[in-house]
């Protein structure tokens, strides 16, 4: 039996804003888009489903942005605690944390400045920081040699 990774889904409040953030700040590229309706209601365990889906791709990773028209999305647009059960964050390797941090802020995201963690020096420097997309989804930026 073969199992392969397909994609990671992220519920967003504004599809255009989220797509702009993931493309401009994090280097994703738009791929296929879908209008989704009742045919997926049972799968999603929701009644009256209507949403727009936009896939984004980067380095073999696919992210699906889901923007619900019906029923509306629920929850607060804040980052989840790391110790809450379930998915905690999306992590990306970057060459220059500071450069990506600047793009995150310019693109409507937020940087959790108190999370910046740097260890080592020179070629062994490890550099990490958390940021969030415009809806509070936690994203880890990490520079790791090699």
C-alpha positions as CSV (number, residue, x, y, z in Angstrom):
1,X,0.0,0.0,0.0
2,X,1.4,3.4,-1.0
3,X,0.6,6.6,0.9
4,X,1.9,9.9,-0.3
5,X,1.5,13.5,1.1
6,X,-1.1,15.5,-0.9
7,X,-1.6,18.9,0.7
8,X,-2.2,20.9,3.8
9,X,-5.5,22.9,4.1
10,X,-5.8,26.3,5.7
11,X,-9.1,28.1,6.4
12,X,-8.8,31.8,5.6
13,X,-11.2,34.8,5.9
14,X,-10.1,36.5,2.7
15,X,-8.8,34.4,-0.2
16,X,-7.1,37.1,-2.2
17,X,-5.3,38.5,0.9
18,X,-4.2,35.0,2.0
19,X,-3.0,34.1,-1.5
20,X,-1.1,37.4,-1.8
21,X,0.6,36.7,1.6
22,X,1.6,33.1,0.8
23,X,2.9,34.1,-2.7
24,X,4.6,37.4,-1.9
25,X,6.0,36.6,1.6
26,X,6.7,32.9,1.3
27,X,7.3,32.2,-2.4
28,X,4.3,30.0,-3.1
29,X,2.9,29.9,-6.7
30,X,-0.8,29.7,-7.5
31,X,-2.0,26.4,-8.9
32,X,-5.5,25.0,-9.4
33,X,-8.6,26.7,-8.0
34,X,-12.0,25.3,-7.4
35,X,-15.6,26.3,-6.5
36,X,-16.8,23.8,-4.0
37,X,-20.4,23.1,-3.1
38,X,-22.8,20.6,-1.5
39,X,-21.0,17.7,-3.1
40,X,-18.4,17.9,-0.4
41,X,-20.7,18.7,2.5
42,X,-20.7,15.1,3.8
43,X,-16.9,14.9,3.6
44,X,-16.5,18.2,5.4
45,X,-19.3,17.4,7.9
46,X,-20.9,20.7,7.1
47,X,-24.3,21.6,5.7
48,X,-24.8,24.1,2.9
49,X,-21.2,24.1,1.9
50,X,-20.0,26.8,-0.5
51,X,-16.4,27.8,-0.7
52,X,-13.5,28.8,-2.9
53,X,-10.4,26.7,-2.9
54,X,-7.0,27.9,-4.1
55,X,-4.0,25.6,-4.2
56,X,-0.5,27.0,-3.9
57,X,2.7,25.1,-4.5
58,X,6.3,25.5,-3.5
59,X,9.2,23.0,-3.3
60,X,6.8,20.0,-3.7
61,X,4.5,21.3,-0.9
62,X,0.9,22.0,-1.7
63,X,-1.2,24.3,0.5
64,X,-5.0,24.6,-0.1
65,X,-6.5,27.9,1.0
66,X,-10.2,27.4,1.8
67,X,-12.5,30.5,2.0
68,X,-16.0,29.6,3.1
69,X,-19.0,31.5,1.9
70,X,-21.4,29.1,3.7
71,X,-21.3,28.2,6.5
72,X,-19.0,31.1,7.5
73,X,-15.6,30.3,9.1
74,X,-15.5,30.2,12.9
75,X,-12.8,31.0,15.4
76,X,-10.6,33.9,16.2
77,X,-7.8,34.9,13.8
78,X,-5.1,34.4,16.4
79,X,-2.2,31.9,16.6
80,X,-2.9,28.7,18.5
81,X,-0.7,27.7,21.5
82,X,2.0,25.2,20.5
83,X,0.7,22.7,23.0
84,X,-2.9,22.6,21.7
85,X,-3.6,19.2,20.2
86,X,-3.6,19.0,16.4
87,X,-1.5,20.8,13.8
88,X,0.7,23.5,15.3
89,X,2.5,25.2,12.5
90,X,3.8,25.2,8.9
91,X,7.6,25.3,8.8
92,X,9.7,26.7,6.0
93,X,13.5,26.6,5.5
94,X,14.8,30.0,4.3
95,X,18.3,31.3,3.5
96,X,17.8,34.7,5.2
97,X,15.3,34.9,8.1
98,X,15.5,38.7,8.2
99,X,14.6,39.1,4.5
100,X,11.6,36.8,4.8
101,X,10.5,38.5,8.0
102,X,10.4,41.8,6.2
103,X,8.3,40.3,3.4
104,X,5.9,38.7,6.0
105,X,5.3,42.1,7.5
106,X,4.9,43.9,4.1
107,X,2.4,41.2,3.0
108,X,0.0,41.5,6.0
109,X,1.4,38.9,8.3
110,X,2.9,39.4,11.8
111,X,6.2,38.4,13.3
112,X,6.2,37.0,16.9
113,X,9.4,38.9,17.7
114,X,9.8,37.3,21.1
115,X,10.1,33.9,19.5
116,X,13.4,34.7,17.7
117,X,15.9,32.1,18.6
118,X,19.5,32.0,17.3
119,X,22.2,29.5,18.2
120,X,25.8,29.0,17.0
121,X,27.7,31.2,14.7
122,X,29.2,31.5,11.2
123,X,28.4,28.4,9.1
124,X,26.8,26.6,12.0
125,X,24.3,29.4,12.7
126,X,20.7,28.3,13.4
127,X,18.1,31.0,13.2
128,X,14.4,30.6,13.9
129,X,11.3,32.8,14.3
130,X,7.6,32.3,14.3
131,X,5.2,34.5,12.4
132,X,1.6,34.3,11.4
133,X,-0.4,34.7,8.2
134,X,-3.1,37.3,8.2
135,X,-5.6,34.9,9.9
136,X,-3.2,33.9,12.7
137,X,-1.9,30.6,11.3
138,X,1.6,30.0,12.8
139,X,4.5,29.7,10.4
140,X,8.0,28.9,11.4
141,X,10.9,30.4,9.4
142,X,14.2,28.6,10.0
143,X,17.7,28.9,8.7
144,X,19.6,25.7,9.1
145,X,22.9,25.0,7.4
146,X,23.2,22.3,4.9
